[in-house]
Amino acid sequence: MCLAVPGKIISIKEDNGIRTAKVSFGGAIKDINIQWLPEAEEGSYILAHVGTALSIVNEEEAEEAIKTAKEFEEMQGKLDERRK
């Protein structure tokens, strides 16, 4: 099973014919290969896995996935606290 994470493209550059983007994942900025998504542009939301953009998603889908991930993280923190 793989996990694709939603993020927002904040800038795009091309180097030697390869398109990459700076993508914000909840504030963490990562370099992501967007070569497979020629329609990607600044402000687009993408799903990324292992440094590669897999698809473009709409803002609502991305925000819902981010919200769910944060809720999961909060629940995990509560479980960890109970185990102490």
QUICOR-V257166 format. One record per pair of residues at least 4 apart in sequence whose ideal C-beta (glycine too) atoms are under 7 Angstrom apart, sorted by the first residue. I is the first residue (numbers start at 0). J is the second residue. D is the distance in whole Angstrom. If there is no record, write none. Layout:
i->{I/I}
j->{J/J}
d->{D/D}
This chain:
i->{1/2/3/3/3/3/4/4/4/5/5/5/5/5/5/6/6/6/6/6/7/7/7/8/8/8/8/8/8/8/9/9/9/9/10/10/10/11/11/11/11/11/12/13/13/17/17/18/18/19/19/19/19/20/20/20/21/21/22/22/22/22/23/24/25/31/31/31/31/32/32/32/33/33/33/35/36/36/36/38/39/39/39/39/43/44/44/44/44/44/45/45/45/45/46/46/46/47/47/47/48/56/56/58/59/60/61/62/63/64/65/66/67/68/69/70/71/72/73/74/75/76/77/78}
j->{48/48/46/47/48/53/24/46/47/44/46/56/61/64/65/22/23/24/45/47/22/23/44/20/22/39/41/42/43/45/21/22/23/41/20/21/41/18/20/33/40/41/19/17/18/32/34/33/34/30/31/32/33/31/33/39/28/30/29/31/45/47/28/29/65/47/50/51/52/50/51/52/39/45/52/52/45/52/55/55/43/45/52/55/55/55/56/57/58/61/52/54/55/56/53/54/56/51/52/53/53/60/61/62/63/64/65/66/67/68/69/70/71/72/73/74/75/76/77/78/79/80/81/82}
d->{5/7/4/6/5/6/6/7/6/6/6/6/4/5/6/4/6/4/6/6/7/5/5/5/5/6/6/7/5/6/5/7/5/7/7/5/6/6/5/7/7/6/6/7/5/7/6/5/5/6/7/6/6/5/5/7/6/6/6/5/7/6/6/6/6/5/6/7/5/6/5/7/5/7/5/7/7/5/6/7/5/6/6/6/5/7/5/7/6/4/4/7/6/7/5/5/6/6/5/7/6/4/5/6/6/6/6/6/6/6/6/6/6/6/6/6/6/6/7/6/6/6/7/7}
